[in-house]
Amino acid sequence: MSKLSESAAAKIGEICDRYLDEPTPLMMILSDIQKEYGYIPLEVQELVSKKTGISVAEIYGVVTFYSFFSLKPKGKYIIGCCLGTACYVKGAQQVIDKFSEILGIAPGQTTDDGLFTLDALRCIGACGIAPAVSISGQVYPKLSPDKVPAIIEEYRKMGGAN
């Protein structure tokens, strides 16, 4: 979405219009845009500002505050490695380091092929199965670094398939 197409601008306009009667529509608008496009770049924030009258500064503040919004495109498979206390003491740092090593990216980055994004999370609520990793909604319990290569290979085989 480097340059906003007319169809994308129209779709974003439709999303904004859905919430005309809402007293505080911003979170709903941004959530729908994130679901539709996977990220919310500055030019989209500017369009939302024009449609809603909400300042770009406020929109940017919301987008950057909440971790589920992104300024950049994310990979097809989002690897969320929990680094909360329970996971951390059970070896989560070594697990995220292994993902990072194999994928050649740091947490917060996406692979060049657009397949994987690696995120460090503070807690995913799976303390009883620590260390836990979530990949596009599937939770991997009690993960150890030696299991990481097979998991990555499994997703690479699926590649573009859903």
C-alpha positions in Angstrom: 0.0 0.0 0.0 3.0 2.3 -0.6 0.8 4.6 -2.7 -2.8 4.5 -1.8 -4.9 3.2 -4.8 -8.3 4.7 -5.5 -10.0 1.4 -4.5 -8.1 1.2 -1.2 -9.0 4.9 -0.5 -12.6 4.1 -1.3 -12.6 1.0 1.0 -11.1 3.0 3.8 -13.8 5.6 3.3 -16.4 2.9 3.6 -14.9 1.6 6.8 -14.9 5.1 8.3 -18.6 5.6 7.1 -19.6 2.4 9.0 -19.0 4.2 12.3 -20.4 7.6 11.6 -23.0 7.3 14.4 -20.4 6.1 17.0 -19.3 8.7 19.6 -15.7 7.2 19.6 -15.2 5.4 16.4 -11.4 5.4 16.1 -10.6 1.9 17.6 -13.2 0.3 15.5 -12.1 2.0 12.3 -8.4 1.2 12.9 -9.3 -2.4 13.8 -11.2 -2.9 10.5 -8.4 -1.3 8.5 -5.8 -3.5 10.2 -7.9 -6.6 9.5 -8.4 -5.6 5.8 -4.8 -4.6 5.0 -2.6 -5.9 7.8 -1.1 -2.5 8.7 -1.9 1.2 9.0 0.7 3.4 7.3 0.8 7.2 7.7 -1.1 7.9 4.5 -4.0 5.8 5.7 -3.9 7.6 9.0 -4.1 10.9 7.1 -7.2 9.7 5.2 -8.9 8.6 8.4 -8.2 12.0 9.8 -9.8 13.7 6.9 -12.9 11.5 7.1 -13.3 11.6 10.8 -11.9 15.0 11.9 -9.6 13.2 14.4 -6.1 14.6 14.3 -3.3 12.5 12.7 -1.4 12.9 16.0 -4.1 11.2 17.9 -4.5 8.4 15.3 -0.7 7.9 15.3 -0.7 7.7 19.1 -3.3 5.0 19.1 -1.6 3.0 16.3 1.7 3.1 18.0 0.4 2.5 21.5 -1.5 -0.8 20.8 0.7 -3.7 19.8 -2.0 -5.3 17.6 -1.8 -2.3 15.2 1.2 -2.0 12.9 2.8 0.8 10.8 4.4 -1.8 8.5 3.2 -4.9 6.8 3.4 -8.1 8.8 4.3 -11.5 7.5 1.7 -14.2 6.6 2.7 -16.1 9.8 3.1 -14.0 12.9 5.3 -15.7 15.5 4.6 -14.3 18.9 7.2 -15.5 21.4 6.1 -14.9 25.0 8.8 -13.3 27.2 6.6 -13.0 30.2 8.1 -14.0 33.6 6.9 -17.7 33.5 8.0 -18.2 29.9 11.3 -16.3 30.4 12.4 -18.3 33.4 11.7 -21.5 31.5 13.9 -20.6 28.5 11.8 -18.3 26.2 14.8 -16.1 25.4 16.6 -19.1 23.9 13.5 -19.9 21.9 13.1 -16.4 20.4 16.9 -16.3 19.8 16.6 -19.6 17.8 13.7 -18.2 15.7 15.7 -15.1 15.1 18.8 -17.0 14.1 17.0 -19.3 11.6 14.8 -16.6 10.1 17.6 -14.0 10.0 15.4 -11.3 11.6 15.2 -9.6 14.9 12.0 -9.3 16.9 9.7 -6.8 15.3 10.9 -7.6 11.8 9.5 -9.5 8.9 11.4 -11.8 6.5 12.1 -10.5 3.0 9.8 -13.1 1.5 6.9 -11.7 3.6 6.3 -15.1 5.2 7.2 -14.6 8.8 7.1 -11.7 11.4 8.8 -12.3 14.7 7.3 -10.6 17.7 8.4 -10.6 21.4 5.2 -10.5 23.5 5.0 -9.8 27.2 2.4 -12.4 28.2 0.0 -14.5 26.2 -1.7 -16.0 29.2 -0.2 -19.4 28.8 2.0 -19.5 31.9 1.1 -23.1 32.7 2.6 -24.3 29.4 5.7 -22.1 29.4 7.6 -21.3 27.3 4.8 -20.7 24.9 4.8 -19.4 21.3 1.8 -18.4 19.2 2.0 -18.6 15.5 -1.0 -17.1 13.7 -3.3 -18.3 16.5 -1.9 -21.7 17.1 -0.1 -22.1 20.5 3.0 -24.2 20.8 3.4 -25.3 24.5 6.6 -26.0 26.4 8.7 -25.1 23.4 12.4 -25.7 23.3 15.0 -24.3 20.8 15.6 -27.7 19.3 11.9 -27.8 18.1 12.1 -24.5 16.3 13.6 -25.7 13.0 10.9 -28.2 12.4 8.2 -25.7 13.2 9.6 -23.2 10.7 10.0 -25.9 8.1 6.3 -26.8 8.6 5.2 -23.3 7.8 7.6 -22.9 4.9 6.1 -26.0 3.3 2.6 -24.4 3.7 4.1 -21.3 2.1 1.4 -19.4 0.3 -1.3 -21.8 1.3 -3.8 -20.8 4.0 
